[in-house]
Amino acid sequence: MVWSKLILFIFFFINTLNAAELTQEEKNYFKFLDLNNDGFLTIEEINQSTKIIFQLIDINQDNKLSLIELEDLKQIIELIK
């Protein structure tokens, strides 16, 4: 589960390392993770979001992500953009 959180974090926020300001896309990701819409992210919201996304991606429900399932994650992220 730690790896999936790391993967999600990298996919969502990698561009912010070189930018002084968040892009609209990054702000949208933040809003997506902010489940209670209070303008803040808590570790609970990140964990809950990660679990939801993991369950959606883990097509065969084996509690493991395959490369094919990660490719599906990439497609989901592209759709969110």
C-alpha positions in Angstrom: 0.0 0.0 0.0 2.9 2.3 0.7 4.1 1.9 -2.9 0.7 2.8 -4.3 0.6 6.0 -2.2 4.0 6.9 -3.5 3.0 6.2 -7.1 -0.1 8.3 -6.7 1.8 11.1 -5.1 4.4 11.1 -7.8 1.8 11.1 -10.6 -0.2 13.9 -9.0 2.4 16.2 -7.8 5.7 15.6 -9.6 5.5 18.8 -11.6 5.2 21.0 -8.5 8.9 20.3 -7.7 10.0 22.7 -10.4 7.1 25.2 -10.3 6.7 28.2 -8.0 2.9 28.1 -8.4 0.4 25.2 -8.7 -1.1 24.6 -12.1 -4.8 24.3 -12.6 -4.4 20.6 -13.1 -2.6 20.3 -9.7 -5.3 22.3 -8.0 -7.8 20.0 -9.5 -6.0 17.0 -8.0 -5.9 18.7 -4.6 -9.7 19.3 -4.8 -10.2 15.6 -5.8 -8.3 14.5 -2.7 -9.9 17.0 -0.4 -12.9 14.7 0.3 -14.7 17.1 2.8 -14.0 20.2 0.7 -12.5 22.2 3.6 -9.5 23.4 1.6 -7.0 21.1 3.5 -5.7 17.6 3.0 -5.4 15.4 6.0 -3.6 12.1 6.1 -7.0 10.4 6.5 -8.2 12.0 3.3 -5.1 10.9 1.5 -5.4 7.4 2.9 -9.1 7.2 2.0 -8.5 8.5 -1.5 -5.7 6.1 -2.0 -7.8 3.1 -0.9 -10.7 4.2 -3.2 -8.3 4.6 -6.2 -6.5 1.3 -5.3 -9.9 -0.6 -5.2 -10.9 0.9 -8.5 -7.7 -0.1 -10.2 -7.3 -3.5 -8.6 -9.6 -5.1 -11.2 -9.1 -8.7 -10.1 -9.4 -7.7 -6.3 -6.2 -9.5 -5.3 -4.9 -6.5 -3.3 -2.0 -6.2 -5.7 -1.4 -3.9 -8.6 -0.1 -5.3 -11.9 1.6 -3.3 -14.6 -1.6 -3.6 -16.6 -3.6 -2.2 -13.7 -1.0 0.6 -13.4 -1.6 1.4 -17.0 -5.3 1.7 -16.2 -4.3 4.2 -13.4 -2.5 6.3 -16.0 -5.6 6.3 -18.2 -7.7 7.4 -15.2 -5.3 10.2 -14.4 -5.5 11.3 -18.0 -9.3 11.4 -17.8 -9.2 13.5 -14.7 -7.0 16.0 -16.4 
